[in-house]
Amino acid sequence: MTPVAPATNPAWGVTGQYASRWPPSLAVVAAIVLFVTLPEKLSPGPRWVLPVLEAALLIPLLLTAPRRHVGESTWARVASIVLIGLINVADFVSLGLLVREIVRGSHTSGHDLIFAAVQIWLTNVIVFGLWYWELDRGGPGPRAHSEHREPDFLFPQMVTPEAAPAGWAPSFVDYLYVSLTNATAFSPTDTMPLTVWAKALMGGQALASLVTVAVVAARAVNIIGG
């Protein structure tokens, strides 16, 4: 039997010269809504600060660069990273404040703290989905180009291209799913991190998710026992 030569074309293909900014922008809005509805004690500073900063960055991006493309301006790339970073920092600070409230025996309703923990966990899923989407192979713009670098995440479709449409490439929903499964399983599931930064991000997300779940479990035990 003649051996079959391995495919030379990458399984993730080429998606064109742009990627829409709208799906991740809606995710940013969802994260902001989760943040502003947290209890006051778990908000790092005035509630209006983060939404104002995010809007100041997001609205100009949507108006001037609604699509991510090869050769996008440096300011657009930096603004996108700052958008995600602000939400990430706020979420981690809120998680720290939540742990402090639990350890100190806060007078805040146990049910309110549990709901807040769920909000923080959901924000964790959103923000890391944004990170994975923004950083994999240099970003959405370079990923749409035929000369993108090697992948930072190994999706199942890359291993079994026959199970994917021709020219398949991961969308924002794919990265959000990677984030969701990592946050629930505390480890990668069907998509593997290949580079150091991808492993570091997934490890950090899993740790934050584990702390959040542990806090919820501890508070739930106190409510049941009390």
N, C-alpha and C positions, 0 to 999 in steps of 0.2 A: 504493500500500500504506500502510495506516495504521500509523504508528510505534507500537511497543509501549512503554508507559510503564514506567519502571524500578520495580522493587519498592521499596516504602517500608518494609517490615519487615526488620529485620536478619536475615541468613542464619543467625546463630548462635542465634537464638531464646531461649526461656526454659526452663530445666531444672527449675524448682521452687524451693522455698525453702531447700534445704539441699544440702550436698555432703559425702559421707562422708570422714572423716579417716583411715580405715584404709589405703587404698592408699599415700598418701604416708608414713604411719607405718611401714609395712613397708619402704618405701624407706630411711627413716631407720635402721631396724634393720640393713638390708643394708650401709649405709655404715659403721655402727659396727663390724660384723663385719669388713669390709675394713680398717678402721683398726687394730683390736686385733691383727690377724694380720700387720701390717707388721713388718719387722725392727726391733729395739730402737733401732738407730741412726737410723732414720727416723721415730721416734715423738717428737713434740714434748711431752716431759714424761712422767710416769708413765702407763702404759697405761690405768689405771682411771679417770683424771680425766674424760676425755670421755664414756665410757659412763655414769658416775654423773651427770654434769651433764645429759646428754640424757635419762636415765631420770627425773631429778627434774622435768624439764619435760614430757616426753611422757606419762608415766603419769597425772598429774593432768588433762592435756588430754583424754586418752581417756576418763577416768572422768566428768569434768564436762561436757565439750563434744565428744562423739564425732562430731557433725555440724557442718559450717561453715554458717552461716546469716546472713541479713541482720540487722544489729544485734547481732552477737556482741560480747562484752565486750572492752574494750581489752586486758586482761591476756592473753586468749586469742590475740589478734592479735599482740601483742608477743612472747609466748612462742613462737609459731610461727616468727616471724622470727628470734628468738634461736637456736632449734633449728637452723635452716638455717645461720645465720651461724657458729655454733660448728664445724659440720662443714666449712664452706667455709674457715675460717681454718686448721683443723687440716690440711686437704688441701693448701693452699698452702704451709704450713710444711713438710710432708712432702716436697712437690715441691722446695722449696729445699734441704732436707737431702739429697735424692737427687742433685740437681745437684752439690752440694758433694762428695758421696762419689765421683761420677764424675770430677770435675775433680782431686781430690786423689789419685786412684788407690787407692781403698779396698781393703782386704784382704778385704772381703766377697765371697763368691762372685758371679761375674758373672751366673750364672743366677738367684740370689736377688735381685739388683738388678733384673733384667729383670722377674721376677715382681712385685716391689714396684712397679715403674713401671706395670705393667698394673693393679694394685690401685688406685694413685693415679688412673690414667686413668678407671677405672670409677667411682670415687668422684666424680670431676669430672663425669661424665655424670649421676650421681644428684643431686648437689647443685644443679647448674644446672637440671635438670628441676624440682626443688623450688622454686627461685627463680622460674622462669617461671610455674609453677602458682600460687604464692603471690601474685605481684605483678600479673599480667595483669588489667587492668580493675578494679583495687582489691582483688582476692582472690577466692577461691571463693564466699564469701558474696554479695558484690555481683554477681558474674557470674550468680548464680541468680535475680536480681531483674530485673524488666522495666526498671528505671530505671538500669541499669549504664552506666558511661561508655563512650566509644569504645574499640575494641580496641587493645592494644599489639602484638598479633601478628595478621597476616593469614593465616589458614588457608585452604587450597584450597576448603574447603566454604563459606567466606564469599563467594568469587568465583563459585562454581558451586553455588548452593543446590539446584539440581535433582538434583545427584549425592549429596545428603545427606538423611538422614531429616528429617521435619518437626520443628522445634524442636531441631535439633542444637546441641550445645555441646561444646567440647573437654573431655575428661576428663584425669585425671592422666597416663594413658598417652600421650595426644597430646603433652603437654608433655615427657614423658620422651623421646619419639621426636624431637621438635625438638632436644632436647639431644644425643641420640645422633648425629643427622645433622650437627649443627654441630661436634661434637667429631671426627668422622671426615673431614668435608669442609673443615674450618677456615673455613666460611662457611655462611650460610643456604642451605637447599635449596628445599623446597616451601613453607615457611612464612616469611614476611618480617617482620622487626621494623619497627614503624612509629614508635616513639617513641625519644627520646634514651636513656632508661634501658635499653630493650630492646636497642638497638644496642650500648650500652656493655657490658651483660652478655654478649651473644653474642660481642662482640669479645674481652672478657677470657677467656671460656671457650675460644675458638679459640686464643688465644695460649698459654694454659696447656696445652692439648692438644698444640699444636705443639711446645712445649718438651719435654713428656713423650715424644712420639714421637721427637724428635731424640735424646734421652738414650738411649732404647732402641736406636735405630739405631747410635749411637756405641758403646755397650757391646757390641752384637752383632758389630760389625766387629772390636772388640778381641778378642772371644772366638774368632772365626773366624781372625783373624790370629795369635793367640797359641797 
